[in-house]
Amino acid sequence: MVTLAFDVYGTLINTQGIQITLAEMLHDEQQAAALSRRWREKQLEYSFRRGLMDHYQPFSVCTRQALDFILDEAGISLDGRQQNALLTAYRTLPAFTDAHGLLQQLQLNDARAFAFTNGEAAIASDLLTHAGLIEYLDGIVSVDVLRTFKPSPKVYNHFIEATDATASQTWLISGNPFDILGARHAGWRTAWVRRADVPFDAWGEEPDVTVASLAELLEKLAL
């Protein structure tokens, strides 16, 4: 049976949804958009660093520390209440508009669908519940139990063991190229959700399938 591993942040859940809360605080939509992108970049950078250093902190800590950095970098002063509001909003980010339809359709197909995330399982559960997606998934697999992050080979092996899947019959669905490369290295099939007009990393490897949105996935995977 085919197993689908859906990355959460940037694939099912729109991390740029935090712009709304930022814009309300800063009264500047352009600055809010730039800060939102920078926050996401720094969040991932911190997870990569901690994985390489073998100095783990949960993804929520990376998120909080990334917020501290970008505010300091931009010279923006927010009080504790405002910062807590931003971190709370990060736990209630919206789903991409194409996520519900695809996951609903998958329930009619012979495939298992799991969330596969850097985030802690409890936070991912709350996030996916708030976004209305949890009911369509067969479970959540978090890397938190391994105390490292994607794209470590350990996390892809952990997913296979946790779901009793087979690497060659498992597809990673992700909007993040680093995740796609990690899964390919682990022997998985991969589908890149290319949500922005950016090239794939020039590593001499390509995703098995590239789609512009999740709506194209069923046809491309022939499920």
Backbone torsions as a table, in degrees:
resi	resn	phi	psi	omega
1	MET	NA	139.3	178.9
2	VAL	-73.5	136.3	176.4
3	THR	-116.6	130.4	179.3
4	LEU	-109.5	125.5	178.4
5	ALA	-108.2	108.6	-177.6
6	PHE	-94.4	116.6	168.6
7	ASP	-58.7	149.3	-176.0
8	VAL	-94.2	-66.7	-175.5
9	TYR	-73.5	114.9	178.8
10	GLY	96.7	-5.5	180.0
11	THR	-123.0	-60.0	173.3
12	LEU	-89.3	-36.3	-174.6
13	ILE	-111.5	133.7	-177.3
14	ASN	-88.1	102.2	-178.9
15	THR	-65.3	-21.8	179.6
16	GLN	-76.5	-2.0	174.8
17	GLY	-64.6	-16.6	178.4
18	ILE	-67.7	-14.7	179.5
19	GLN	-57.2	-34.3	-176.5
20	ILE	-62.2	-47.7	179.7
21	THR	-66.9	-40.9	178.1
22	LEU	-61.8	-43.2	-178.5
23	ALA	-64.8	-36.5	178.1
24	GLU	-64.3	-34.1	-179.1
25	MET	-80.5	-39.9	-172.4
26	LEU	-93.7	-16.8	-177.2
27	HIS	56.2	36.7	-178.4
28	ASP	-153.1	100.7	-175.3
29	GLU	-65.8	-36.8	-179.5
30	GLN	-66.3	-44.0	178.3
31	GLN	-66.2	-38.0	178.6
32	ALA	-62.3	-41.1	179.3
33	ALA	-64.5	-43.2	-180.0
34	ALA	-65.5	-41.7	179.3
35	LEU	-66.8	-37.5	178.9
36	SER	-61.3	-45.9	178.6
37	ARG	-64.0	-42.5	-178.6
38	ARG	-66.3	-37.6	178.2
39	TRP	-61.0	-45.9	179.0
40	ARG	-62.6	-43.6	179.2
41	GLU	-59.5	-45.1	-176.5
42	LYS	-72.0	-35.4	176.6
43	GLN	-58.2	-48.1	179.2
44	LEU	-67.4	-41.0	178.1
45	GLU	-57.3	-43.2	-179.3
46	TYR	-65.4	-37.7	178.2
47	SER	-66.8	-40.1	177.4
48	PHE	-62.1	-46.6	-179.1
49	ARG	-59.3	-47.9	-176.6
50	ARG	-65.9	-35.2	176.4
51	GLY	-64.0	-43.9	-179.7
52	LEU	-68.5	-36.2	-178.6
53	MET	-79.8	-10.8	-172.7
54	ASP	55.0	44.4	-178.4
55	HIS	-129.0	72.2	-168.1
56	TYR	-71.9	139.3	162.9
57	GLN	-137.3	146.4	-178.7
58	PRO	-56.5	157.4	-177.5
59	PHE	-59.5	-32.0	178.1
60	SER	-64.6	-32.3	176.3
61	VAL	-70.4	-42.6	175.2
62	CYS	-57.3	-40.7	179.8
63	THR	-64.1	-45.7	-179.8
64	ARG	-65.8	-44.1	-179.6
65	GLN	-67.0	-33.7	176.2
66	ALA	-65.7	-37.8	176.4
67	LEU	-63.0	-45.6	178.1
68	ASP	-55.3	-43.2	-176.6
69	PHE	-66.0	-48.7	-173.4
70	ILE	-68.0	-33.1	177.1
71	LEU	-66.7	-42.1	178.1
72	ASP	-65.4	-42.8	-179.8
73	GLU	-61.3	-39.6	-177.5
74	ALA	-86.5	-4.3	-179.2
75	GLY	68.7	33.0	-178.5
76	ILE	-105.4	130.9	-179.9
77	SER	-107.5	114.6	174.3
78	LEU	-119.2	140.2	-179.2
79	ASP	-76.6	173.4	-176.3
80	GLY	-59.3	-37.6	179.2
81	ARG	-63.5	-42.9	-179.7
82	GLN	-66.6	-41.4	179.2
83	GLN	-65.0	-40.5	177.3
84	ASN	-63.9	-35.5	178.1
85	ALA	-64.9	-39.0	177.7
86	LEU	-65.5	-43.6	-179.8
87	LEU	-67.0	-35.6	175.0
88	THR	-66.1	-41.2	178.7
89	ALA	-63.3	-30.5	179.3
90	TYR	-67.1	-19.1	178.5
91	ARG	-91.9	-0.9	178.8
92	THR	-130.3	35.6	179.5
93	LEU	-65.6	153.6	-178.5
94	PRO	-80.7	156.2	171.3
95	ALA	-77.4	152.1	168.9
96	PHE	-63.7	148.3	-174.1
97	THR	-64.9	-21.5	-178.8
98	ASP	-88.9	-5.3	-173.7
99	ALA	-72.7	-44.1	-176.5
100	HIS	-60.9	-48.8	-176.9
101	GLY	-60.0	-44.2	-179.0
102	LEU	-64.7	-48.7	-177.3
103	LEU	-64.1	-34.2	175.7
104	GLN	-63.4	-44.1	179.7
105	GLN	-65.0	-35.4	-178.6
106	LEU	-63.1	-26.3	179.5
107	GLN	-65.1	-18.5	179.9
108	LEU	-94.4	-0.6	-177.2
109	ASN	-113.1	160.8	-178.3
110	ASP	-85.7	68.8	178.9
111	ALA	-148.6	146.8	176.0
112	ARG	-98.2	142.6	-178.0
113	ALA	-127.1	123.3	179.2
114	PHE	-123.7	150.1	166.9
115	ALA	-83.8	138.0	-177.2
116	PHE	-133.4	111.2	-164.0
117	THR	-139.7	150.9	169.3
118	ASN	-71.2	-23.4	-176.1
119	GLY	-73.8	159.6	175.9
120	GLU	-64.8	147.0	-173.5
121	ALA	-58.8	-42.2	-177.6
122	ALA	-65.5	-40.4	179.1
123	ILE	-67.4	-42.8	178.6
124	ALA	-62.6	-38.4	178.3
125	SER	-62.9	-45.5	177.8
126	ASP	-62.4	-42.8	-178.7
127	LEU	-62.3	-48.0	-177.7
128	LEU	-71.5	-30.6	175.4
129	THR	-67.4	-47.1	178.8
130	HIS	-60.2	-36.4	-178.6
131	ALA	-80.7	-4.7	178.1
132	GLY	76.6	26.2	-176.5
133	LEU	-110.3	-19.7	-170.2
134	ILE	-58.5	-34.4	-174.7
135	GLU	-69.1	-17.3	-178.3
136	TYR	-94.5	-1.4	-175.1
137	LEU	-106.7	149.0	179.3
138	ASP	-83.4	-9.0	178.9
139	GLY	161.7	176.8	178.6
140	ILE	-124.2	129.6	174.6
141	VAL	-115.0	117.0	-180.0
142	SER	-106.3	146.4	176.6
143	VAL	-80.8	-6.8	-173.4
144	ASP	-57.0	-33.7	-178.3
145	VAL	-66.4	-21.7	179.5
146	LEU	-91.3	-11.0	-179.0
147	ARG	57.5	44.3	171.6
148	THR	-155.5	-174.9	-173.3
149	PHE	-133.5	162.8	166.3
150	LYS	-57.6	144.1	6.7
151	PRO	-100.6	36.0	176.0
152	SER	-57.3	135.0	177.1
153	PRO	-55.9	-27.7	-178.2
154	LYS	-59.3	-37.2	-173.4
155	VAL	-72.6	-33.6	179.2
156	TYR	-72.1	-37.7	174.6
157	ASN	-64.7	-38.8	178.4
158	HIS	-61.5	-42.3	179.4
159	PHE	-59.6	-46.1	-179.5
160	ILE	-59.0	-44.5	-179.9
161	GLU	-67.4	-41.4	-176.2
162	ALA	-68.5	-28.1	-176.0
163	THR	-107.8	0.8	-177.5
164	ASP	54.4	45.8	-178.7
165	ALA	-102.9	177.6	175.5
166	THR	-120.2	130.7	-174.5
167	ALA	-53.1	-44.4	-175.9
168	SER	-69.6	-16.8	178.4
169	GLN	-107.8	14.3	-179.3
170	THR	-112.3	132.1	177.8
171	TRP	-110.2	128.9	167.5
172	LEU	-90.0	128.6	174.9
173	ILE	-109.6	113.3	-174.1
174	SER	-150.4	147.0	172.7
175	GLY	-91.7	1.2	-175.3
176	ASN	-108.4	113.6	-178.5
177	PRO	-56.3	-36.9	-179.5
178	PHE	-61.7	-33.5	179.3
179	ASP	-71.4	-42.0	177.0
180	ILE	-58.5	-47.2	-179.6
181	LEU	-63.5	-40.2	178.1
182	GLY	-61.9	-42.6	-179.4
183	ALA	-69.2	-39.3	177.5
184	ARG	-61.6	-41.4	178.8
185	HIS	-61.3	-29.0	-180.0
186	ALA	-87.9	1.8	176.8
187	GLY	90.0	13.9	179.4
188	TRP	-85.5	164.8	164.1
189	ARG	-85.2	154.6	-174.6
190	THR	-140.0	143.5	174.3
191	ALA	-129.4	117.1	-179.6
192	TRP	-91.9	123.7	174.9
193	VAL	-91.2	100.0	-174.0
194	ARG	-87.0	83.9	-174.1
195	ARG	-79.3	-14.8	178.2
196	ALA	-129.6	158.4	-178.0
197	ASP	-81.2	73.9	179.8
198	VAL	-129.7	151.4	178.7
199	PRO	-78.1	159.3	173.5
200	PHE	-79.9	153.3	-179.5
201	ASP	-57.0	134.3	-175.7
202	ALA	-84.1	68.3	-179.3
203	TRP	-105.2	6.4	-177.9
204	GLY	80.7	9.7	177.1
205	GLU	-128.5	147.5	179.7
206	GLU	-129.7	155.2	173.0
207	PRO	-63.2	154.3	175.8
208	ASP	-65.6	-36.0	-177.6
209	VAL	-138.9	140.4	173.1
210	THR	-124.1	129.2	178.9
211	VAL	-128.6	154.2	178.0
212	ALA	-85.0	-20.8	178.3
213	SER	-155.7	164.6	178.8
214	LEU	-64.7	-22.5	-179.3
215	ALA	-61.3	-25.0	-178.3
216	GLU	-85.9	-6.8	-165.6
217	LEU	-68.5	-45.7	-176.2
218	LEU	-57.1	-45.7	-179.9
219	GLU	-65.2	-41.5	-178.0
220	LYS	-67.5	-35.8	-179.6
221	LEU	-88.2	-6.5	180.0
222	ALA	56.5	44.4	179.5
223	LEU	-92.1	NA	NA
